Amino acid sequence: MIPLLNFLVMVITLYMWVIIISAILSWLIAFNVVNRSNQFVYMIADSLHRLTEPALRPIRRVMPDLGGLDISPVVLILGLIFLRDVVIQGWLYPAFV
């Protein structure tokens, strides 16, 4: 069971990095640093959007409108940190060791 928990921790950490990279790329596209009409940039941005949007959409529906400021990635990362550090490493690891 411990290897499965280690795998879950690794997947959660990897998904947090995907969220961070997606947020940074969206800023770069918004400020015209990268051109979205480039096929490679479009492919990366679309892939990151498809990976992160299913988890971010419910948070965006619940969050109040902050006038153009989207903090849903921060809320999702905080939830994933809670899941990883408190639930898995705090409660489940000691139960199986």
Backbone as a printed PyTorch tensor [residue, N CA C, xyz], in Angstrom:
tensor([[[  0.8120,  -1.1960,   0.0000],
         [  0.0000,   0.0000,   0.0000],
         [  0.8590,   1.2660,   0.0000]],

        [[  2.0250,   1.1980,   0.6160],
         [  2.9250,   2.3570,   0.6620],
         [  3.3650,   2.7700,  -0.7400]],

        [[  3.7340,   1.8380,  -1.6490],
         [  4.0930,   2.2830,  -3.0070],
         [  2.9440,   2.9870,  -3.7290]],

        [[  1.7080,   2.5600,  -3.4900],
         [  0.5670,   3.2330,  -4.1000],
         [  0.4230,   4.6480,  -3.5550]],

        [[  0.6220,   4.8280,  -2.2630],
         [  0.5510,   6.1660,  -1.6670],
         [  1.6720,   7.0480,  -2.1950]],

        [[  2.8740,   6.4770,  -2.3510],
         [  3.9810,   7.2430,  -2.9300],
         [  3.6650,   7.6630,  -4.3640]],

        [[  3.0370,   6.7860,  -5.1270],
         [  2.6410,   7.1070,  -6.4960],
         [  1.6140,   8.2320,  -6.5090]],

        [[  0.6350,   8.1890,  -5.6100],
         [ -0.3710,   9.2510,  -5.5290],
         [  0.2610,  10.5960,  -5.1810]],

        [[  1.2160,  10.5850,  -4.2580],
         [  1.9170,  11.8170,  -3.8930],
         [  2.6640,  12.3690,  -5.1030]],

        [[  3.3030,  11.4940,  -5.8680],
         [  4.0430,  11.9250,  -7.0450],
         [  3.0980,  12.4820,  -8.1160]],

        [[  1.9570,  11.8550,  -8.3320],
         [  0.9880,  12.3270,  -9.3240],
         [  0.4160,  13.6840,  -8.9120]],

        [[  0.1040,  13.8630,  -7.6360],
         [ -0.4170,  15.1410,  -7.1530],
         [  0.6240,  16.2420,  -7.3320]],

        [[  1.8740,  15.9590,  -7.0190],
         [  2.9370,  16.9400,  -7.1910],
         [  3.1190,  17.2950,  -8.6710]],

        [[  3.0740,  16.3130,  -9.5370],
         [  3.1950,  16.5580, -10.9670],
         [  2.0310,  17.4000, -11.4740]],

        [[  0.8220,  17.1360, -11.0100],
         [ -0.3410,  17.9070, -11.4340],
         [ -0.2580,  19.3520, -10.9350]],

        [[  0.3170,  19.5590,  -9.7590],
         [  0.5120,  20.9230,  -9.2710],
         [  1.4540,  21.6890, -10.2050]],

        [[  2.5090,  21.0300, -10.6940],
         [  3.4150,  21.6790, -11.6420],
         [  2.7180,  21.9700, -12.9590]],

        [[  1.8290,  21.1000, -13.3990],
         [  1.0680,  21.3440, -14.6300],
         [  0.1910,  22.5800, -14.4590]],

        [[ -0.4140,  22.7440, -13.3040],
         [ -1.2510,  23.9220, -13.0340],
         [ -0.4080,  25.1950, -13.0560]],

        [[  0.7660,  25.1520, -12.4420],
         [  1.6550,  26.3160, -12.4120],
         [  2.1110,  26.6840, -13.8190]],

        [[  2.5160,  25.6970, -14.5980],
         [  2.9660,  25.9540, -15.9660],
         [  1.8180,  26.4970, -16.8140]],

        [[  0.6310,  25.9740, -16.6170],
         [ -0.5320,  26.4610, -17.3570],
         [ -0.8370,  27.9190, -17.0170]],

        [[ -0.7460,  28.2840, -15.7570],
         [ -1.0050,  29.6660, -15.3550],
         [  0.0510,  30.6080, -15.9310]],

        [[  1.3040,  30.2080, -15.8870],
         [  2.3720,  31.0510, -16.4330],
         [  2.2170,  31.2060, -17.9390]],

        [[  1.8920,  30.1230, -18.6400],
         [  1.7070,  30.2080, -20.0850],
         [  0.5110,  31.0900, -20.4370]],

        [[ -0.5470,  31.0360, -19.6400],
         [ -1.7000,  31.8970, -19.9220],
         [ -1.3320,  33.3700, -19.7320]],

        [[ -0.4830,  33.6760, -18.7490],
         [ -0.0170,  35.0530, -18.5820],
         [  0.8340,  35.4840, -19.7680]],

        [[  1.7200,  34.6060, -20.2210],
         [  2.5710,  34.9340, -21.3570],
         [  1.7490,  35.1660, -22.6200]],

        [[  0.6850,  34.4020, -22.8000],
         [ -0.1980,  34.6040, -23.9510],
         [ -0.9830,  35.9040, -23.7910]],

        [[ -1.4470,  36.2040, -22.5900],
         [ -2.2390,  37.4160, -22.3570],
         [ -1.4260,  38.6810, -22.5840]],

        [[ -0.1350,  38.6460, -22.2460],
         [  0.7230,  39.8210, -22.4200],
         [  1.4740,  39.8100, -23.7470]],

        [[  1.0700,  38.9390, -24.6690],
         [  1.6490,  38.8310, -26.0100],
         [  3.1510,  38.5860, -26.0060]],

        [[  3.6290,  37.8340, -25.0390],
         [  5.0330,  37.4280, -25.0360],
         [  5.2110,  36.2390, -25.9650]],

        [[  4.2440,  35.3410, -25.9450],
         [  4.2450,  34.2040, -26.8710],
         [  3.0420,  34.3580, -27.8040]],

        [[  3.2310,  33.9380, -29.0200],
         [  2.1980,  34.0600, -30.0330],
         [  1.3940,  32.7690, -30.0940]],

        [[  0.1130,  32.8660, -29.8170],
         [ -0.7320,  31.6730, -29.8050],
         [ -0.9950,  31.1280, -31.2110]],

        [[ -0.7440,  31.9210, -32.2380],
         [ -0.9470,  31.4190, -33.5940],
         [  0.1710,  30.4650, -34.0160]],

        [[  1.2510,  30.4250, -33.2550],
         [  2.2880,  29.4270, -33.4860],
         [  1.7080,  28.0490, -33.1400]],

        [[  1.8870,  27.0830, -34.0310],
         [  1.2460,  25.7710, -33.8440],
         [  1.7590,  25.0520, -32.6010]],

        [[  3.0540,  25.1380, -32.3080],
         [  3.6150,  24.4720, -31.1330],
         [  3.0710,  25.0830, -29.8470]],

        [[  3.0460,  26.4050, -29.7880],
         [  2.5170,  27.0880, -28.5990],
         [  1.0380,  26.7630, -28.4280]],

        [[  0.2910,  26.7530, -29.5260],
         [ -1.1330,  26.4220, -29.4520],
         [ -1.3440,  24.9990, -28.9440]],

        [[ -0.5160,  24.0660, -29.4080],
         [ -0.6420,  22.6740, -28.9900],
         [ -0.3610,  22.5190, -27.4930]],

        [[  0.6980,  23.1730, -27.0110],
         [  1.0310,  23.1120, -25.5800],
         [ -0.0630,  23.7670, -24.7480]],

        [[ -0.5040,  24.9500, -25.1540],
         [ -1.5430,  25.6670, -24.4040],
         [ -2.8540,  24.8840, -24.3790]],

        [[ -3.2080,  24.2880, -25.4960],
         [ -4.4460,  23.5110, -25.5580],
         [ -4.3520,  22.2600, -24.6750]],

        [[ -3.2050,  21.6020, -24.6880],
         [ -3.0230,  20.4150, -23.8440],
         [ -3.1000,  20.7710, -22.3650]],

        [[ -2.4380,  21.8580, -21.9820],
         [ -2.4820,  22.2760, -20.5790],
         [ -3.8940,  22.7050, -20.1830]],

        [[ -4.5970,  23.3670, -21.0870],
         [ -5.9780,  23.7770, -20.8020],
         [ -6.8770,  22.5540, -20.6110]],

        [[ -6.7030,  21.5470, -21.4500],
         [ -7.5120,  20.3320, -21.3210],
         [ -7.1830,  19.5530, -20.0510]],

        [[ -5.9460,  19.6430, -19.5740],
         [ -5.5730,  18.9500, -18.3410],
         [ -6.0710,  19.6670, -17.0910]],

        [[ -6.0760,  20.9960, -17.1110],
         [ -6.3940,  21.7350, -15.8980],
         [ -7.8440,  22.2050, -15.8000]],

        [[ -8.4960,  22.4270, -16.9150],
         [ -9.8350,  23.0090, -16.8900],
         [-10.8770,  22.1540, -16.1660]],

        [[-10.8730,  20.8150, -16.2780],
         [-11.8820,  20.0530, -15.5180],
         [-11.7760,  20.2280, -14.0080]],

        [[-10.5950,  20.4780, -13.4970],
         [-10.4560,  20.6910, -12.0550],
         [-10.6930,  22.1430, -11.6640]],

        [[-10.4070,  23.0700, -12.5680],
         [-10.5650,  24.4880, -12.2480],
         [-11.9880,  24.9950, -12.4420]],

        [[-12.7480,  24.4020, -13.3420],
         [-14.0980,  24.8780, -13.6520],
         [-15.0250,  24.8820, -12.4320]],

        [[-15.0940,  23.8140, -11.6200],
         [-15.9840,  23.8740, -10.4430],
         [-15.5610,  24.9300,  -9.4280]],

        [[-14.2640,  25.1680,  -9.3140],
         [-13.7860,  26.1970,  -8.3850],
         [-14.1820,  27.5740,  -8.8900]],

        [[-14.0850,  27.8000, -10.2020],
         [-14.4650,  29.0950, -10.7800],
         [-15.9560,  29.3640, -10.6210]],

        [[-16.7860,  28.3160, -10.6440],
         [-18.2250,  28.5070, -10.4640],
         [-18.5590,  28.9490,  -9.0430]],

        [[-17.7970,  28.4530,  -8.0670],
         [-18.0790,  28.7540,  -6.6610],
         [-17.4480,  30.0750,  -6.2260]],

        [[-16.2860,  30.4100,  -6.7740],
         [-15.5620,  31.6120,  -6.3630],
         [-16.3170,  32.8710,  -6.7770]],

        [[-16.2710,  33.9090,  -5.9490],
         [-16.9010,  35.1760,  -6.3600],
         [-16.0670,  35.8560,  -7.4570]],

        [[-16.7050,  36.7370,  -8.2080],
         [-16.0260,  37.4690,  -9.2660],
         [-15.0880,  38.4960,  -8.6410]],

        [[-13.8160,  38.4060,  -8.9660],
         [-12.8320,  39.3310,  -8.4190],
         [-12.3770,  40.3450,  -9.4640]],

        [[-13.1480,  40.5220, -10.5060],
         [-12.8630,  41.5500, -11.4850],
         [-11.6750,  41.2510, -12.3750]],

        [[-11.6280,  40.1010, -12.9640],
         [-10.5400,  39.7660, -13.8780],
         [ -9.3890,  39.0280, -13.2390]],

        [[ -9.3850,  38.8950, -11.9400],
         [ -8.3340,  38.1640, -11.2420],
         [ -8.8210,  36.7470, -10.9830]],

        [[ -8.1310,  35.7860, -11.5520],
         [ -8.5290,  34.3810, -11.4160],
         [ -7.5970,  33.7020, -10.4160]],

        [[ -8.1080,  33.4260,  -9.2260],
         [ -7.2820,  32.7720,  -8.2130],
         [ -7.6480,  31.3010,  -8.0520]],

        [[ -8.4120,  30.7610,  -8.9920],
         [ -8.7770,  29.3530,  -8.9040],
         [ -7.5700,  28.4130,  -8.9580]],

        [[ -6.4940,  28.7030,  -9.7180],
         [ -5.3200,  27.8200,  -9.6350],
         [ -4.6940,  27.7930,  -8.2400]],

        [[ -4.7050,  28.9320,  -7.5550],
         [ -4.1520,  28.9880,  -6.1990],
         [ -5.0000,  28.1510,  -5.2520]],

        [[ -6.3140,  28.2570,  -5.3830],
         [ -7.2240,  27.4720,  -4.5330],
         [ -7.0390,  25.9830,  -4.8010]],

        [[ -6.9130,  25.6090,  -6.0610],
         [ -6.7140,  24.1940,  -6.4060],
         [ -5.3780,  23.6860,  -5.8820]],

        [[ -4.3260,  24.4730,  -6.0090],
         [ -3.0110,  24.0470,  -5.5010],
         [ -3.0440,  23.9080,  -3.9870]],

        [[ -3.7010,  24.8250,  -3.2910],
         [ -3.8230,  24.7020,  -1.8300],
         [ -4.6030,  23.4450,  -1.4480]],

        [[ -5.6570,  23.1290,  -2.1960],
         [ -6.4070,  21.8950,  -1.9420],
         [ -5.5690,  20.6570,  -2.1950]],

        [[ -4.7630,  20.6850,  -3.2540],
         [ -3.8960,  19.5390,  -3.5420],
         [ -2.7940,  19.3880,  -2.4930]],

        [[ -2.2640,  20.5030,  -2.0020],
         [ -1.2620,  20.4370,  -0.9310],
         [ -1.8860,  19.8500,   0.3270]],

        [[ -3.1250,  20.2600,   0.6490],
         [ -3.8140,  19.6830,   1.8040],
         [ -4.0130,  18.1840,   1.6140]],

        [[ -4.4570,  17.7810,   0.4290],
         [ -4.6710,  16.3620,   0.1550],
         [ -3.3750,  15.5710,   0.2760]],

        [[ -2.3010,  16.1130,  -0.2870],
         [ -1.0290,  15.4060,  -0.2880],
         [ -0.3890,  15.3530,   1.0990]],

        [[ -0.2990,  16.5120,   1.7580],
         [  0.4500,  16.5680,   3.0130],
         [ -0.3520,  16.1010,   4.2250]],

        [[ -1.6040,  16.4860,   4.3020],
         [ -2.3970,  16.1490,   5.4860],
         [ -3.0470,  14.7770,   5.3510]],

        [[ -3.7710,  14.5760,   4.2610],
         [ -4.5450,  13.3410,   4.1370],
         [ -3.6380,  12.1450,   3.8670]],

        [[ -2.8230,  12.2370,   2.8210],
         [ -2.0270,  11.0640,   2.4470],
         [ -0.8430,  10.8690,   3.3880]],

        [[ -0.0140,  11.9130,   3.5330],
         [  1.1890,  11.7390,   4.3360],
         [  0.9250,  11.8410,   5.8270]],

        [[ -0.1240,  12.5220,   6.2420],
         [ -0.4050,  12.6880,   7.6590],
         [ -1.2870,  11.6050,   8.2410]],

        [[ -2.2920,  11.1620,   7.4670],
         [ -3.2340,  10.1940,   8.0000],
         [ -3.0300,   8.7880,   7.4400]],

        [[ -2.7880,   8.6750,   6.1510],
         [ -2.7290,   7.3390,   5.5500],
         [ -1.3770,   6.6590,   5.7340]],

        [[ -0.2780,   7.4150,   5.6310],
         [  1.0360,   6.7930,   5.8440],
         [  1.1540,   6.1600,   7.2340]],

        [[  0.8180,   6.9050,   8.3090],
         [  0.9320,   6.2720,   9.6390],
         [  0.0030,   5.0650,   9.8270]],

        [[ -1.0980,   5.0190,   9.0980],
         [ -2.0190,   3.8830,   9.2520],
         [ -1.4440,   2.6120,   8.6490]],

        [[ -0.5650,   2.7450,   7.6470],
         [ -0.0200,   1.5650,   6.9840],
         [  1.4200,   1.2660,   7.3780]],

        [[  2.0080,   2.0670,   8.2190],
         [  3.4090,   1.8030,   8.6310],
         [  3.4420,   1.0700,   9.9430]]])
